[in-house]
Amino acid sequence: MTRLLLVNPNMTCEMTDRLAAVARRAASAGTEIVPLTATRGFPYISSRAESLIAGTIALEMIAEHREGADAVVIAAYGDPGLRAARELFDIPVVGMAEAAMLTSCMLGETFGLVTFTPRMTPWYRDNVVEAGLTGRFVGMRTPPEAVGPVTLVAQTMRDMLLALARESALEDGADVVILGGAPLAGLAETFAEDCPAVLVDPVSAAVRQAETLAKLAPRGAHRGRFARPPGKPSEGLHPALARLIAEGAAA
């Protein structure tokens, strides 16, 4: 049995439910998906500043629930807190954005990204740069603005998002198109026959990579640049996170 924490640092439970349903369809038999939703922060993260705050919340959530877990998926496209989590925790931690991009590079030479609002463009482009994949990236496609509640954009904007995915393939030259953003989880499955590119669902890619890493490297990225720093005291942090930081490298 492999136990994966699906950590959604957004506060919207409907979004977690959607992510968990897609994650369970993608998971292998015998993998348990444990969904978690943030209890503070933002209903939906959509900027660098919100991501920084949400990253701390994600660390708290992992620290509180890590007992018995084999790996973690940070279930927000943009991967808030990903690198810090790899530094702190001795189990593999996977981000949806990084997993989607790396998977795309194994399925084609170039990839594009489609999401539902231009507000995320600067933050999502940062992810490409941080992953060192700008040479494989052909660009982003977004509508002028989101239509309807964020939890319903997969339904209210379906035709528009499909058109953007086709443009990414036919006009930008993307071999692979990522449908980015937690509210779009599962949409790639419904576009498969109508888009002339390979489509990648970020949460599905993240779950499969987390399963693999749990078997290949059960201690996660715990050496080199991700070695845990020495322990130190802190004030005002979530108790579980404070204890972990205080324990430091000896833990």
ZIBELQUI-V968606 format. One record per pair of residues at least 12 apart in sequence whose C-alpha atoms are under 8 Angstrom apart, sorted by the first residue. I is the first residue (numbers start at 1). J is the second residue. Records with the same first field share a line. If there is no record, write none. Layout:
# ZIBELQUI-V968606
I=J / J
This chain:
# ZIBELQUI-V968606
1=30 / 31 / 32
2=30 / 31 / 32 / 69 / 70 / 211 / 214
3=31 / 32 / 33 / 34 / 68 / 69 / 70 / 71
4=31 / 32 / 33 / 34 / 69 / 70 / 71 / 72 / 73 / 207 / 210 / 211
5=33 / 34 / 35 / 36 / 62 / 65 / 66 / 69 / 71 / 72 / 73
6=20 / 33 / 34 / 35 / 36 / 72 / 73 / 74 / 75
7=35 / 36 / 37 / 38 / 58 / 61 / 62 / 72 / 73 / 74 / 75
8=35 / 36 / 37 / 38 / 58 / 74 / 75 / 76
9=37 / 38 / 41 / 54 / 55 / 57 / 58 / 74 / 75 / 76
10=37 / 38 / 41 / 42 / 43 / 44 / 45 / 54 / 76
11=37 / 38 / 39 / 40 / 41 / 42 / 43 / 44
12=37 / 38 / 43 / 44
13=37
14=151
15=151 / 182 / 183
16=35 / 36 / 37
17=35
18=183 / 185 / 186
19=75 / 182 / 185 / 186 / 203
20=33 / 35
22=185 / 186 / 203 / 204
23=203 / 204 / 207
26=204 / 207 / 208
27=204 / 207 / 208 / 211
28=208
31=211
36=61
38=57 / 58 / 61
40=57
41=53 / 54 / 57
42=54
44=150
45=76
46=119 / 120
47=119 / 120 / 122 / 123
48=123
51=78 / 80 / 81
52=80 / 81
54=80 / 81
55=79 / 80 / 81 / 82
56=81
58=74 / 80 / 81
59=81 / 84 / 85 / 241
60=238 / 240 / 241
63=240 / 241 / 244
64=240 / 241
69=91
70=91 / 92 / 214 / 218
71=91 / 92 / 93 / 94 / 210 / 211 / 213 / 214 / 218
72=91 / 92 / 93 / 94 / 210
73=93 / 94 / 95 / 96 / 206 / 207 / 210
74=93 / 94 / 95 / 96
75=95 / 96 / 182 / 203
76=95 / 96 / 97 / 181 / 182
77=95 / 96 / 97 / 180 / 181 / 182 / 202
78=95 / 96 / 97 / 123 / 124 / 127
79=95 / 96 / 97 / 98
82=94 / 95
86=220 / 221 / 222 / 226
87=221 / 222 / 226 / 227 / 228 / 229
88=228 / 229 / 244 / 245
89=220 / 222 / 228
90=218 / 219 / 220 / 221 / 222
91=214 / 218 / 219 / 220 / 221
92=210 / 213 / 214 / 217 / 218 / 219 / 220 / 221
93=210 / 220
94=206 / 209 / 210
95=206
96=202 / 203 / 205 / 206
97=127 / 180 / 202
98=127 / 131
99=202 / 205 / 206 / 209
100=178 / 200 / 201 / 202 / 203 / 205 / 206
101=128 / 178
103=200 / 205
104=176 / 177 / 178 / 200
105=136
107=175 / 176 / 198
108=175 / 176
109=136 / 175
110=136 / 137 / 138 / 173 / 174 / 175 / 176
111=136 / 137 / 138 / 139 / 174 / 175 / 176 / 177 / 178
112=137 / 138 / 139 / 140 / 141 / 168 / 169 / 172 / 174 / 175 / 176 / 177 / 178
113=139 / 140 / 141 / 165 / 168 / 177 / 178 / 179 / 180
114=140 / 141 / 142 / 161 / 164 / 165 / 168 / 177 / 178 / 179 / 180
115=140 / 141 / 142 / 143 / 161 / 179 / 180 / 181 / 184
116=142 / 143 / 145 / 146 / 153 / 157 / 161 / 181
117=142 / 143 / 144 / 145 / 146
118=142 / 143 / 144 / 145
121=140
137=174
138=168 / 172 / 173 / 174
139=168 / 172
140=168
141=164 / 165 / 167 / 168
142=161 / 164
143=160 / 161 / 164
150=183
151=183
152=183
153=183 / 184
154=183 / 184 / 187
162=191 / 194 / 195
165=177 / 195
166=195 / 196 / 197
169=195 / 196 / 197
170=196
174=197
175=197 / 198
176=197 / 198 / 199 / 200
177=197 / 198 / 199 / 200
178=199 / 200 / 201 / 202
179=199 / 200 / 201 / 202
180=201 / 202
182=203
185=201 / 202 / 203
186=201
187=201
188=200 / 201
189=201
227=249
228=248 / 249
229=248 / 249
230=247 / 248 / 249 / 250
231=245 / 246 / 247 / 248 / 249 / 250
232=245 / 246 / 247 / 248
233=245 / 246
234=246
